[in-house]
């Protein structure tokens, strides 16, 4: 059984006992909308609740105190320009994680508790970071994959404007949406056409282990080979009128071969309601 252990933050440790390897997932790292940002990294300390054997969840809402804290600690882009995004209140998040025999089940639920509509609500799904050397460095980009035309494709064979990291959109027009592609200065872009829902994956340096990660309704994915060593599958919740609640389920699969792992996640997502 895969082991999971939540921390005081959104970070959850994931341990594969047979491989003696560890990952961390920040669940999620960000939630955004056309209206403004809901959650960004870092400064979120949720109250995790154990909901069953090897299962945990938390609920969280944007507050004026959270916005004030974020505005007091702005980030800077590569040119040193201060970034002060607009934050909005009214969307509630529920995050769930459960360990399986050979992977992890995830769920993110967004609920509109306000009296107004939210448009094009999205999340990056979770910053899934390799913490073991077997999945770090050593041609990490070459060993990272996306589903393209129904088959795993190495990211080394896909265009990207920044060699060490990239975000890939199934709909290339998303690069032109300001509220979607707010971090091109960091993530760059790609002209590659990828499958939807977006499933990302990685292979260990020795080629003997593989993993895949994806969400229903995911229209983009990203990979970072700097010190973060992370993968993302980014679900879309869409337009949400007052009272609406939308859940996007995701899976992480561990296996011995990248095609098997990615197709396993693909089959799990195929039976879910969130379509691209």
C-alpha positions, 0 to 999 in steps of 0.5 A: 500500500502506498503511504501518505502523510499530510503536513501542516501545509497543503503538502502531502508526503507520498511513500512507495514502500517497495521502491523506497522512494518519496514524493510530495504533492502540494494539493493544490498549488493554485486556483484561478479564474477569469474574475481573479485568483483564489489561491496561490503558493504559499501561505495556506495552512489547512485543517486536514481531517482523516476521512478513512484508512489512508484517506484525508481531506480539508476545506478552505476559503479565501479570506480577507486575511489571506489576501492581505498576507499575499499582498504583503509578500508579492512575488517578482518576475524574471525581470524583477517586476513586482507581481500584484495579482487580483484576488477574489472571495467567494469560491470554496475548495475541498481537497481529498487524497486517498492512497491505493495499492498502486497509486493515489486517488485525488479529488478537488471540489470547487463551490461558488458560495457567492451571489455572483458568477465565476468564469473559467475556474481552473486549478493546476491540480497539485505540484507533484514533486519527486523527492528521490534521486531516481526521478531527479536530474539525469535527463529529467526532461527526456524522461518526462512524458505527455500523451500525444495521439494516444501514446506517451511522448517524451517532452524532449521531443516537444517544442518548449521556449524554456529548456528546463520547464514548460507548460503545455496547453491542449488548446493553444489559444489558452496561451493568449488568455491573460487569466490563464497564462499569467506566468509565461515569464516562468513557464514559457510556452509550447506549440505542441499539440497534446491529448486532452485530458492532459496526462503527464508522466515520468520514468526513473533514470534506470528505466525500471519504474514509471508513474503517471498523473492526470485529472478529468477535465485537465486541459494543460500540464506542466513539468519543471526540471529545476530544483522542484522536479515537479509535474502538474495536470491542470483541471478546468472547472468552467463557469460557475453560477451561484451555488454551483459545485464542481468536482474534478477527480485525478489519479497517480499511478505507479508501475514499471512501464510508462505506457501502462501507467499513462493508459491506466490513468487514461482509462480511469479518467474515461469513465468520469464526467469531466470532459475536455 
